[in-house]
Amino acid sequence: MVISQGKDTIAFKIKFGEKIIGATDDNAPVEYDYSAVTSIKETNRYYLLGLKYNLYLVVQKDVKGKTENVDFVQYILEKNPKLKKKKVENVMNKKKSNIICLCLFALLFVFHLIMYFV
């Protein structure tokens, strides 16, 4: 994954082995046990591995590596048996529903203001 905010680009690399290891070129690696993964979410281009405190590891779907014939979700589920009871949440269409809810709340707010001043 590449992170950039108008400055120099930072490449964050995630490796999956005995543990999940994430690191940038400049910093020391951070290790996570597979048991630390509390949820798996899926978008069009990424898998989001949920951790405690609403932290997520973002894994790009189309990255090829040594395990290109392995189903990524199945691999994570095998490493963390507690996740097998949970579903992989598909969050691709949540943006549309959030916009619809926002519009409804805005209409209710305007209606409330009109009723208040009438």
N, CA and C of each residue as an Amber inpcrd file, in Angstrom:
protein
   354
   0.8450000  -1.1690000   0.0000000   0.0000000   0.0000000   0.0000000
   0.8900000   1.2320000   0.0000000   0.4970000   2.2600000  -0.7330000
   1.2650000   3.4890000  -0.8180000   0.4580000   4.6120000  -0.1890000
   1.0960000   5.3820000   0.6830000   0.4450000   6.4910000   1.3630000
   1.1100000   7.7830000   0.9040000   0.3110000   8.7680000   0.4960000
   0.8590000  10.0520000   0.0850000  -0.1380000  11.1520000   0.4130000
   0.3450000  12.2360000   0.9730000  -0.4950000  13.3840000   1.2850000
   0.1360000  14.6430000   0.7000000   0.5310000  14.5910000  -0.5620000
   1.1670000  15.7310000  -1.1870000   2.6330000  15.8500000  -0.8150000
   3.1470000  14.8810000  -0.1230000   4.5500000  14.8740000   0.2940000
   5.2110000  13.6520000  -0.3390000   6.3710000  13.2980000   0.1540000
   7.0340000  12.0980000  -0.3350000   6.1680000  10.8780000  -0.0740000
   6.1640000   9.9480000  -1.0050000   5.3530000   8.7420000  -0.9040000
   5.9620000   7.7820000   0.1100000   5.0940000   7.1580000   0.9070000
   5.5270000   6.1620000   1.8860000   4.9460000   4.8180000   1.4670000
   5.7760000   3.8320000   1.3060000   5.3050000   2.4870000   0.9660000
   5.2110000   1.6750000   2.2520000   4.0380000   1.1490000   2.5240000
   3.8080000   0.3050000   3.6940000   3.6320000  -1.1150000   3.1980000
   4.5100000  -2.0000000   3.6150000   4.4950000  -3.3820000   3.1370000
   3.9770000  -4.3000000   4.2280000   3.1170000  -5.2250000   3.8320000
   2.5660000  -6.2040000   4.7660000   2.9550000  -7.5870000   4.2740000
   3.5250000  -8.3920000   5.1800000   3.9010000  -9.7600000   4.8550000
   3.1100000 -10.7060000   5.7450000   2.6870000 -11.8240000   5.1590000
   1.9140000 -12.8200000   5.8830000   2.7390000 -14.0870000   5.9900000
   3.0210000 -14.4930000   7.2130000   3.7680000 -15.7200000   7.4770000
   3.2400000 -16.3180000   8.7560000   4.1440000 -16.5890000   9.6960000
   3.7110000 -17.0500000  11.0170000   2.9150000 -15.9590000  11.7250000
   3.2820000 -14.6990000  11.4490000   2.5800000 -13.5350000  11.9620000
   2.3790000 -12.5610000  10.8150000   1.5310000 -11.5700000  11.0380000
   1.3580000 -10.4950000  10.0690000   2.3880000  -9.4240000  10.4230000
   3.2230000  -9.0680000   9.4680000   4.2850000  -8.0960000   9.7060000
   4.0760000  -6.9180000   8.7680000   3.9820000  -5.7260000   9.3400000
   3.8300000  -4.5120000   8.5510000   4.9860000  -3.5810000   8.8270000
   5.5090000  -2.9260000   7.7670000   6.6480000  -2.0340000   7.9510000
   6.7720000  -1.0620000   6.7930000   7.3940000   0.0520000   7.0740000
   7.8350000   0.9700000   6.0340000   9.3380000   0.7920000   5.9100000
   9.9250000   1.4390000   4.9360000  11.3700000   1.2970000   4.7510000
  12.1540000   1.9230000   5.8970000  11.6020000   2.9610000   6.5150000
  12.3460000   3.7130000   7.5300000  12.1240000   3.2400000   8.9600000
  11.0230000   2.5780000   9.2300000  10.6660000   2.2480000  10.6100000
  10.8060000   0.7600000  10.8890000  10.8540000   0.4470000  12.1620000
  10.9250000  -0.9520000  12.5870000   9.6010000  -1.6440000  12.2720000
   9.6390000  -2.9270000  11.9380000   8.3990000  -3.6370000  11.6250000
   7.4980000  -3.8180000  12.8470000   6.2010000  -3.9090000  12.5650000
   5.1980000  -4.1440000  13.6020000   4.6020000  -5.5170000  13.3300000
   4.5160000  -6.3460000  14.3640000   3.9920000  -7.7020000  14.2080000
   2.6200000  -7.8170000  14.8570000   1.7420000  -8.5490000  14.1810000
   0.4080000  -8.8350000  14.7010000   0.1820000 -10.3360000  14.6300000
  -0.4050000 -10.8920000  15.6750000  -0.8470000 -12.2820000  15.6140000
  -2.1230000 -12.3400000  14.7890000  -2.3660000 -13.4650000  14.1670000
  -3.6190000 -13.6200000  13.4280000  -4.8180000 -13.5640000  14.3600000
  -4.6040000 -13.9010000  15.6200000  -5.7080000 -13.8260000  16.5920000
  -6.1120000 -12.3820000  16.8800000  -5.2760000 -11.4010000  16.5130000
  -5.6070000  -9.9880000  16.7160000  -6.6070000  -9.4820000  15.6790000
  -6.7850000 -10.2220000  14.5970000  -7.7370000  -9.8210000  13.5590000
  -9.1420000 -10.1320000  14.0550000  -9.9820000  -9.0940000  14.1260000
 -11.3320000  -9.2660000  14.6590000 -12.4070000  -9.3050000  13.5750000
 -12.0780000  -8.8220000  12.3720000 -13.0570000  -8.8330000  11.2880000
 -12.3470000  -8.7120000   9.9480000 -13.0650000  -9.0960000   8.9010000
 -12.5730000  -8.9320000   7.5360000 -13.6640000  -8.2200000   6.7490000
 -13.2790000  -7.1180000   6.1120000 -14.2020000  -6.3850000   5.2490000
 -13.6150000  -6.3500000   3.8470000 -14.4930000  -6.2100000   2.8680000
 -14.0520000  -6.2720000   1.4820000 -14.6140000  -5.0890000   0.7050000
 -13.7600000  -4.4430000  -0.0870000 -14.1760000  -3.3990000  -1.0140000
 -13.8350000  -3.8730000  -2.4180000 -14.0000000  -3.0020000  -3.4060000
 -13.6670000  -3.3780000  -4.7790000 -12.1970000  -3.7330000  -4.9420000
 -11.3290000  -2.9800000  -4.2720000  -9.8970000  -3.1430000  -4.4960000
  -9.1140000  -3.6300000  -3.2820000  -9.7320000  -3.6610000  -2.1030000
  -8.9760000  -3.9600000  -0.8910000  -9.7140000  -4.9220000   0.0360000
  -8.9240000  -5.5860000   0.8640000  -9.4260000  -6.2880000   2.0420000
  -9.0350000  -5.4320000   3.2410000  -9.9320000  -5.2990000   4.1930000
  -9.6550000  -4.5560000   5.4170000  -9.6620000  -5.5420000   6.5700000
  -8.5150000  -5.7190000   7.1890000  -8.4100000  -6.6170000   8.3370000
  -8.5910000  -5.7760000   9.5910000  -9.7060000  -5.9820000  10.2860000
 -10.0240000  -5.1940000  11.4670000  -9.2340000  -5.6500000  12.6740000
  -8.7130000  -4.6830000  13.4130000  -8.0090000  -4.9330000  14.6580000
  -8.7610000  -4.2110000  15.7770000  -8.2660000  -4.2740000  16.9870000
  -8.8780000  -3.5570000  18.1070000  -8.8120000  -2.0510000  17.8620000
  -9.6800000  -1.3310000  18.5330000  -9.7060000   0.1300000  18.5320000
  -9.9430000   0.7170000  17.1380000 -10.7340000   0.0520000  16.3110000
 -11.0740000   0.5070000  14.9640000  -9.8580000   0.7490000  14.0750000
  -8.8300000  -0.0360000  14.2500000  -7.6690000   0.0120000  13.3710000
  -7.8450000  -1.0380000  12.2860000  -7.3540000  -0.7450000  11.0920000
  -7.4690000  -1.6760000   9.9760000  -6.1500000  -1.7910000   9.2480000
  -5.8220000  -2.9950000   8.8530000  -4.7270000  -3.2260000   7.9200000
  -5.3510000  -3.3270000   6.5370000  -4.8820000  -2.5210000   5.6130000
  -5.4360000  -2.4690000   4.2700000  -4.5570000  -3.3230000   3.3640000
  -5.1720000  -4.3210000   2.7220000  -4.4440000  -5.2380000   1.8510000
  -5.0370000  -5.1380000   0.4500000  -4.1970000  -4.7980000  -0.5000000
  -4.6610000  -4.6650000  -1.8790000  -4.9680000  -6.0420000  -2.4610000
  -6.0790000  -6.1630000  -3.1790000  -6.5150000  -7.4600000  -3.6960000
  -5.6510000  -7.9950000  -4.8340000  -5.2050000  -7.1340000  -5.7260000
  -4.5700000  -7.6090000  -6.9470000  -3.0560000  -7.7580000  -6.8520000
  -2.5090000  -7.7930000  -5.6530000  -1.0760000  -7.9680000  -5.4960000
  -0.7290000  -9.4420000  -5.6810000   0.2180000  -9.7040000  -6.5460000
   0.6690000 -11.0810000  -6.7780000   1.9340000 -11.3310000  -5.9740000
   2.0420000 -12.4990000  -5.4380000   3.2290000 -12.8500000  -4.6610000
   3.4600000 -14.3390000  -4.7390000   4.1560000 -14.8530000  -3.7520000
   4.4540000 -16.2810000  -3.7270000   3.2000000 -17.1230000  -3.5330000
   2.1490000 -16.5370000  -2.9890000   0.9250000 -17.2800000  -2.6820000
  -0.2070000 -16.8860000  -3.6230000   0.0710000 -16.6910000  -4.9010000
  -0.9660000 -16.1920000  -5.8000000  -2.0980000 -17.1840000  -6.0440000
  -1.9030000 -18.4580000  -5.7740000  -2.9620000 -19.4410000  -5.9700000
  -3.7740000 -19.6880000  -4.6980000  -3.4990000 -18.9290000  -3.6440000
  -4.1780000 -19.1030000  -2.3650000  -5.2880000 -18.0590000  -2.2400000
  -6.4700000 -18.4950000  -1.8110000  -7.5650000 -17.5710000  -1.5250000
  -7.2240000 -16.8370000  -0.2330000  -7.0820000 -15.5200000  -0.3190000
  -6.6200000 -14.7260000   0.8150000  -7.5440000 -14.8490000   2.0180000
  -8.8380000 -14.7120000   1.7950000  -9.7940000 -14.7750000   2.9130000
  -9.7350000 -16.1480000   3.5780000  -9.6690000 -17.1860000   2.7830000
  -9.5960000 -18.5370000   3.3380000  -8.3250000 -18.7210000   4.1600000
  -7.2240000 -18.1430000   3.6890000  -5.9480000 -18.2150000   4.3980000
  -6.0530000 -17.5620000   5.7740000  -6.6660000 -16.3720000   5.8320000
  -6.8210000 -15.6760000   7.1100000  -7.7540000 -16.4520000   8.0350000
  -8.8270000 -17.0180000   7.4800000  -9.7650000 -17.7970000   8.2950000
  -9.1040000 -19.0480000   8.8670000  -8.2030000 -19.6640000   8.1110000
  -7.4930000 -20.8380000   8.6220000  -6.5390000 -20.4660000   9.7480000
  -5.9470000 -19.2820000   9.6540000  -5.0020000 -18.8390000  10.6770000
  -5.7120000 -18.3710000  11.9510000  -6.9680000 -17.9280000  11.8350000
  -7.7160000 -17.4380000  12.9860000  -9.0870000 -18.1260000  13.0160000
  -9.2080000 -19.2450000  13.7070000 -10.4630000 -19.9960000  13.7340000
 -11.6520000 -19.2100000  14.2950000 -11.4090000 -18.2000000  15.1430000
 -12.5120000 -17.4140000  15.7060000 -13.2590000 -16.6380000  14.6170000
 -12.5960000 -16.3250000  13.5200000 -13.2280000 -15.5510000  12.4470000
 -14.1680000 -16.3890000  11.5930000 -14.0650000 -17.7020000  11.6610000
 -14.9110000 -18.5550000  10.8210000 -16.3940000 -18.3710000  11.1370000
 -16.7120000 -17.9670000  12.3570000 -18.1030000 -17.7520000  12.7420000
 -18.6510000 -16.4400000  12.1710000 -17.7460000 -15.5320000  11.7900000
 -18.1620000 -14.2330000  11.2750000 -18.1480000 -14.2450000   9.7540000
 -18.9450000 -13.3730000   9.1660000 -18.9830000 -13.2500000   7.7160000
 -17.9960000 -12.1780000   7.2700000 -17.5380000 -12.2970000   6.0330000
 -16.7460000 -11.2380000   5.4280000 -17.7270000 -10.1560000   5.0050000
 -17.5860000  -8.9810000   5.5950000 -18.5240000  -7.8990000   5.3280000
 -18.1460000  -7.1860000   4.0360000 -19.0870000  -7.0870000   3.1360000
 -18.8780000  -6.3960000   1.8780000 -19.3040000  -4.9500000   2.0670000
 -18.3600000  -4.0240000   1.9980000 -18.6600000  -2.6110000   2.2450000
 -18.6150000  -1.7810000   0.9630000 -18.7800000  -2.4290000  -0.1840000
 -18.6940000  -1.7250000  -1.4600000 -19.8410000  -0.7430000  -1.6610000
 -21.0430000  -1.0800000  -1.2310000 -22.2030000  -0.2320000  -1.4920000
 -22.6180000   0.6110000  -0.2970000 -21.8330000   0.6390000   0.7390000
 -22.1950000   1.4020000   1.9350000 -22.1710000   2.8990000   1.6760000
 -21.3490000   3.3490000   0.7290000 -21.2530000   4.7730000   0.4420000
 -22.5990000   5.3110000  -0.0470000 -23.2600000   4.5620000  -0.9120000
 -24.5560000   4.9880000  -1.4340000 -25.5820000   5.0940000  -0.3140000
 -25.6370000   4.1140000   0.5490000 -26.6210000   4.1490000   1.6300000
 -26.3160000   5.2710000   2.6150000 -25.0450000   5.5750000   2.8370000
 -24.6890000   6.6830000   3.7290000 -25.1240000   8.0210000   3.1410000
 -24.9770000   8.1960000   1.8300000 -25.3900000   9.4410000   1.1810000
 -26.9080000   9.5930000   1.2530000 -27.6350000   8.5060000   1.0500000
 -29.0980000   8.5440000   1.1400000 -29.5340000   8.9360000   2.5560000
 -28.9180000   8.3460000   3.5650000 -29.2490000   8.6870000   4.9560000
 -28.9300000  10.1470000   5.2600000 -27.8120000  10.6380000   4.7590000
 -27.4400000  12.0250000   4.9640000 -28.4800000  12.9630000   4.3510000
 -28.9370000  12.6520000   3.1520000 -29.9620000  13.4710000   2.4920000
 -31.2690000  13.4570000   3.2740000 -31.6550000  12.2920000   3.7730000
 -32.8860000  12.2070000   4.5690000 -32.7910000  13.0360000   5.8460000
 -31.6700000  12.9640000   6.5300000 -31.4970000  13.7550000   7.7430000
 -31.4890000  15.2480000   7.4250000 -30.8840000  15.6320000   6.3080000
 -30.8840000  17.0440000   5.9110000 -32.3140000  17.5190000   5.6360000
 -33.1190000  16.7070000   4.9500000 -34.5080000  17.0650000   4.6870000
 -35.3100000  17.1790000   5.9770000 -35.0980000  16.2470000   6.8950000
 -35.7880000  16.3180000   8.1870000 -35.3980000  17.5750000   8.9660000
 -34.1290000  17.9300000   8.8970000 -33.6550000  19.1290000   9.5840000
 -34.3140000  20.3770000   9.0060000 -34.3570000  20.4910000   7.6850000
 -34.9900000  21.6400000   7.0310000 -36.4790000  21.6740000   7.3700000
 -37.1390000  20.5200000   7.3310000 -38.5560000  20.4430000   7.6860000
 -38.7900000  20.9130000   9.1210000 -37.9120000  20.4920000  10.0230000
 -38.0200000  20.8830000  11.4240000 -37.8470000  22.3940000  11.5640000
 -36.9070000  22.9930000  10.8490000 -36.7160000  24.4410000  10.9070000
 -37.9480000  25.1860000  10.3870000 -38.5190000  24.7020000   9.2960000
 -39.7090000  25.3350000   8.7330000 -40.8560000  25.2620000   9.7410000
 -41.0580000  24.1080000  10.3390000 -42.1440000  23.9280000  11.3030000
 -41.9160000  24.7790000  12.5650000 -40.6600000  24.9800000  12.9360000
 -40.3300000  25.7490000  14.1310000 -40.6880000  27.2190000  13.9460000
 -40.4280000  27.7630000  12.7460000 -40.6700000  29.1830000  12.4930000
 -42.0800000  29.4830000  11.9930000 -42.8730000  28.4740000  11.7310000
 -44.2430000  28.7020000  11.2310000 -45.2190000  28.8240000  12.3600000
